[in-house]
Amino acid sequence: MINGIQINLDIPYPPIGDLKPNSKLAYKLKEAYAGPISEISCITKYIFEHISLNSDLNEIKTVLKKIAIIEMKHLDILGTMIKKLGISPTYTAFNSVENESYWQSNLISYETDLIKCLKENIIDEQKAINLYKQLIIDAQDEKITKVLKRIILDEENHIKIFQSILNNLI
C-alpha cells in the first residue's frame, strides 16, 4: 500500500477456459502483449525505473517493482489467451504474420527523472486502457472481455498510484 492505495487489488482474474481458434483476434491481442504500449514494455520500463532511480526513493522503487510484477501477470494471461486462440505467444506485434515485428527495448523510455517517469507512466497506462477497451470491442467473446475488463481495473489502479506519488512530490 502507498498513500492509502492498495497496490494489489483483491479481485480475482476470471478464468480463461477454452477458446475457439481465432488468429485474427490473437494478432490483435499481441499489440497489448508485445507492442509499443504493451505489458512487456511496461514490465521492462518499470524494472528499469526500479533499478535506476536514486536509492533514497526506496518506497517508490518497491512500488514500481510490485506494479511490474502485476504487469507480468497480465503478460502471462495475454500469452495464454494468444496461445489458446491458435498462435504462438512470441514477443511480436502487428496484425498479420507478414507484418510481425519483434519487441525491442527501444520501444520504452529510459527517463530517470522521477516526475517525468511518473507522468510518462500515467500516459502509458491510459494508452493501455484505451487499447484494452478497443480489444474488448474487437473480441466479441465473453470470456476474453471479462479478463480484459479485469486487467483494466489494474491499469486504472496503477494510474491512481502514480498520480498519488506525483501529487505528493509536486
URLINLIN-V446447 format. One record per helix or strand of 2 or more residues. SS is the DSSP state (2 for helix, 1 for strand). FROM is the first residue (numbers start at 1). TO is the last residue. Records with the same first field share a line. If there is no record, write none. Layout:
SS=FROM-TO / FROM-TO
//
This chain:
2=23-34 / 39-52 / 55-84 / 97-99 / 105-107 / 114-139 / 142-169
1=92-93 / 101-102
//
